[in-house]
Every structure is written in structure tokens, then in C-alpha cells.
């Protein structure tokens, strides 16, 4: 049999075909010469010489290739003998494939690391997992970070208070027109078979020229009639510029720095003029009226309120109606005002603290807030000015030492001039840090004395487990709402959102806590009155939650805008009933937000400052990490490289792929609980609206 089989194989090999036969059910069976080996090395040599492995793999699939057969074998082993197969792959240091540049960039973004850290991670992966190659060459990753345009830098002399030290502010910027073109190109080129008709509007005008499935963009200047006609001919899309930020920033940009707490930037009303219900909306500001007001202030030497907070010309020529009201910051302000109202109610009406103790508590809060500001100023000085001051002192000492040892009159004169320049910088810097340090020391000492006085108030009363404030904080923490670290700390945006989202349950728990702490002998509030007050407080939070929900509607209809006006009117009734001060932030919601919902393409929600707050946080982290980098241009290039890489559309898709795979979503119990809370909130909101309608009809 062996001799016969050998002759058959030798005969078949001369005809370049497989040795095989057909089974009873007409299936082709191929026979391959498998050479037995005594070890790995002998196997490789014999298999290479006889080529039987390739013959086997290519015969597994009809008209298949070696790679097709290999894929079948690997898939079979991974499915039938997974652990053994993976062990062999690990021992051989085999990786299924290497990561491309977009996947690496997504990894850096999700991990919050830079290229240097990624390089060290690759070394670890290659060492511990035996991986020979993890990703594509680093140069391809860096290519994603190059397209950020020319960086311009400069310095600006900032004098916060006239007559005080001038601070040199270093800044950098890109050509805004080129940056807009670059961003639009990136976005449209990421869309397969892009057509300009996809663009409904641009809130920042470009036209496109289709070539090789790429779109090149340019801005169209329409200042002249000829340019305007050309723009119309090519179908250019108009770009509308908007300005967004918090109130302090917006007032500064509009030439009204430090007046954001007293005036409105959209209308000419002052804070005291909009406190009462039914106030008449003020005349609207324009860029022309701001310029006229400044000229009149200078010509007539106006002082105080007559200046209407206008102290310089606006920095940008963005029309006032395109300056977006800071809805997110208004949300934070309203939430903290309502929380403070409940804290004051608890301390004054439930805990019945003496007026002196309440005043002392407020003083502690004010001092802690002021201390936080001065400690931030000291941290800023340590990060940005301390090294500069040290270098200047060393330079001054070297010049003084040189002057003592040399008498070269010509050179000595220039040295003395430089010495005066250095001293002119050193003296105010030292005075600044001395004042900051001294103020911090005084505030800490004052706070220590104030807290000792608070302890004496507590010791004079009967022993108590906790204050009303602590009780409110516990209720908030039960709903994952965290206040600031300092006593009476403010809520941040996420905290306010959670508090409003769980308003009904939080208000009920706060009422129960206050009833437990109520002393019948000193507290004049009955149990029913406490429940009613807390319920009204919870309703106020629910209504304001609805205000912000509907104001954030994208592409709002007229029906949405009318409903927003209705809900805002109800929300403002609670503010006035609670006798809360109507700050400029709240005034803007009452008087101007709905108008911007109607006027801004896509609604005010398209331009809310969430992105700005996120950019502020990431920017702060970046600045802290690179605080020792002296060159402004180097710092800017590093930051732009990261941004250019992370905002690449393909990188964004890879980030989304990771999130989709590992975001398991909320548990069914959590979803059910949230659904029940949402339903209860909707029902309560309907009741509040119905009640308001009845009261209005009466």
C-alpha cells in the first residue's frame, strides 16, 4: 500500500495537481504530504523544503489562496481552542494589527496623555506583552498636528486700576479668517459626497470649489457692491459672528469692565430699575450708542451712574444683538440664589439663630470667599511672576556689584539706567506679593477668631447634632449634589442641574429634616408652614429647571418661544415672592433670552457657553502642565497641535467608537427611577401652570 501510494503521489506531482478523490456524497477530499518532525526547528526546515504547509492551506478553500486557508485555520483555533491559541500568540509576540494614527490620537485624547507618554507606554507594551509593533510611525501621528496656521504673539499692558502697576499680558492668536476656513474644510471633507446644500446656516460666508472630492473654502468680502454681486453669483453662504462668554468677559469686551453686576449690556436699564414686576424694557444698546455714551462721558466729565458703566470703546464690532446671553452662568446664579434662600430660611426661622450669629455666619462666608480669591492671586503670582522676580533680583545684584567694582563712566551710565528699569519692575512686584501675603494672613487670623466666636454661640445653646446647613448639605449629597469645599460654598453647573432635576424629592427631604430640628418653644413656624415653604421652594426649582430646558431647545418654533415666555413669567413670580435680588443674569432671562431664541439661527442653545467652560477647564489644565514654558509661541504651538489632532473628524469618529463600545448605559433600575421622576416632574409642572392660569384669570 505504501509503495502504491508513493507512486501515485509521484505521478500526480508531475502533473501539478493535488492528490485526492471524491467521497460518496461527491465532496472533494485532498491528500497532502505531511512530513513528521521531532521539533520546532526541524519542522520549519522540512516544511519549508517540502512546501506542504502552503499546499495544505491553499487546498482548504476552493480556488483559495494560502492566506484564505490560514485565516480559516486561525479562526477555527480561536473558536475551538481559544485559550491555547491566545497563549501561543502571546508567546510569539504576535499582534493582530497595529493601530493607525487616528486610533492612536483617540487613545491619547481618552487617556489625557501626550506623545511622550505614549512613547513610554509602547515600550512597556513591547516589554511586558512581547508586542513587536504597536502602532504606525510617530511621524504620521504628528502630521495630524501640523495644520494650525501661523502663530502671532504680542504683549498688552494691562492697568486694572489707574495709577497702579501695569501688568504685561502675553497673548497669541491666529488669523481668524484662515482659522475659520481651516475648520470648515476639516468638517466638510469628513462628510462623504459632501454637497454645500447640506449647510443650513453658518454662525461664524464661504463658498466651495469641488476638486478631487476635496472642498477648498474662502471668505468673501462683501463691503463693495461688486464683491456683494460676486458673492451672490457664486452662492456664498453668509457667516454671522457671535460673541459668547460669562457676563464679566462680555462687559469687558464691550468696554464696560467691572460693571456687570449693576447694568444690562443689551438694554440701558440699571439693576434697581428692573426689580419690580411690570418694569418697562429699556432702550437697547448699539455699538453707535456705546460710542456716543463714551464721547459724552468724556466731554461732559460725567461721574458715577451717569456714565452708565461705559469707560472705553468696544474691542470688537460685533452687534449687541449678536452678543449671546450667558444662559449657563445664569443657571448657576439662579440655582445658588435659591439654595441660599433655603439656607437663610432654615437658620433664621427653624434654627432661630440670633441676629448676631447670622451676621457672623455671613461674615465667615464672605471672608472665606475673599480668602479664596487672594489665594488664587498668590498661586497666579507663584506660577507666572515668582521666577521673573527672582531673575530680576539676581540681575539687579549683578549690576550693583559691577558698579561697585568698575568706574567706566560710559558703560556705568547704561548700567545705572538698566538698574532703574529693573527696580521699577521689582518694587511694585514685591509690593503686590507683600500685600497679597499680608491680606491672606489677616484673613486667616480673622477667620480663626470668627470661627471661635461661632463655637461659643454653639456651646451656649443646648447640644445639637448638626446645623440646618449641615442637614441641607447631607440631603444634597444623597442626590450627588456637592457644594464647594469652603463653608457655604457655591454649586457648580452640574450641581445646580442635579438639584433642579431632583427638586421635588430634595425639597421633601429638606422639609422632613427641618421638622425634626424644629424647636417648638423657639420656632414660630408650624409643621404645615414648613412643608408649604419647602414645597414652594421645590416648585421654584422645578419651574426654573423647565425654563432652562425650554430655552435650550434647538431650532425652536414660535410655539416654543411663547411657552418659554410663559414659564419665565411663572419663574420670576417665585423670585419676587421670595424677595430675592434680581441680578443682571436673571434680568437677562426675563427680558432678553426669548428674543435671542427667535433671532439666533437654530436658537440660543446652539451658542451656549458649555463648550467655552469645557475649553476653559482643558485650557487651565494645559497651562498648569506647561507653566514653565517661557516662549509664548512654543506654548501656543503645543496647544494648537493637540487641538488640531483631537478635532480631526476621523479622530472624533474613533473616540466615538471607543465610547460606543464601552458605554454600557444606565441600569434598568436607574432608568426606571429617572423615568418616574421625570413623569412626576412633568405632572407637577402641569399643575403649576394650571394654578398660575387660574390665578391670572381671577
LINGI-V580063 format. One line per field, one symbol per residue. ss: DSSP state (h for helix, s for strand, l for the rest). psi: psi as a letter, one per 20 degrees, with the letter a starting at -180 (. if undefined). burial: + if it has 24 or more other C-alpha atoms within 12 Angstrom, else -. Layout:
ss: ???
psi: ???
burial: ???
//
This chain:
ss: lhhhhhhhhhhhhlllllsssslllllssssllllllllhhhhhhhhhhhlhhhhhhhhllllllhhhhhhhhhhhhhhhlhhhhhhhhhhhllllllslhhhhhhhhhhhlllhhhhhhhhhhhhhhllllllsllhhhhhhllllllllsssssssllllllllsssssssllhhhhhhhhhhhhhhllllllhhhlllslllssssssllsssssslllllhhhhhhhhhhllslslllslllhhhhhhhlllllllllslllsllshhhhlllllllllsllhhhhhhhhhhhhhllllhhhhllllllllllllhhhslllhhhhhhhhhhhhhhhhhhhhhhhhllllhhhhhhhhhhhhhhhhhhhhhhhhhhhhhhlhhhhhhhhhhhhhhhhhhhhlllhhhhhhhhhhhhhhhhhhhhhhhhhhhhhhhhhhhhhhhhhhhhhhhhhhhhlllllllhhhhhhhhhhhllllllllllllllhhhhhhhhhlhhhhhhhhhhhhhhhlllllllllhhhhhhhhhhhhhhhhhhhhhhhhhllllllhhhhhhhhhhhhhhhhhhhhllllllhhhhhhhhlhhhhhhhllllhhhhllhhhhhhhhhhhhhhhhllllllhhhhhhhhhhhhhhhllhhhhhhhhhhhhhhlllllhhhhhhhhhhhhhhhhhhhhhhhhhhhhhhl
psi: gggghghgghghhijlrqparprhkkppoqpqoooqqirgghggghhhgikhghgggiihppkrrghggggggggghhhhlgggghgggghikpqgrqprhhhghhggghikrahghhghhgggghghikphpgrrqhhhghhijhmjrppqrrqpopngppirpppooprqrqohghggggggggghiipplqphihpgqpl.pqrqopplkqppqqqopkhqhghghgghgikqpppppqpqargggghghjklpjjiihrqigrjqrgiijhqqjqpprpqqrhghgggggghgggjlqrchhikjoirqqhqlpqhijoppngghhggggghghghghgggggghgilqqhhhghgghhggghhghggghhhggggghhhhggggghhgggghggghghhiqkogghhghghghgggghhggghghhghggggggggggggghgghhhhghhgghhrqpqgrrhghgghggghhkkoprrhrpkqqqaghggggghhkgghghghgggghhhipohhhpiprghhgggghghghhgggghghghghhjpqlqrhgggghggghhgghhggghhikqpnrhghghghhhghhhhhhppirhhhkqkghggghgghhggghghkhiphphhgggggghggghghjphhghhhghgghhhinirqqhhgggghggggghhgghghggggghgghhh.
burial: -----------------++------------++------------------++-++++++----------------------------------------+++++++++----++--+---+--------+-+++--+--++-++-++--+---------------------+-----+++++++++++------+-----+++++++------++++++----------+----++++-+++++++++++++++++-+++++++++++++--++---------+++-+++-++--+---------++++++++----+++++++++++++++++++++++++++++++++++---++-++++++-+++-++-++--+--+--++---+--++--+--+---------------++--+--++-++--++-++--+--++--+---+--++--+------------+++++++-++--+-+++----+++++++++++++++++++++++++++++++----+-+----++-+++++++++++++++++++++-++---++--++++++++++++--+-++++++++++++++++++++++-++++++++-----------+----+----+--++++++++++++++++++-++-------------------------+--++--++---------
//
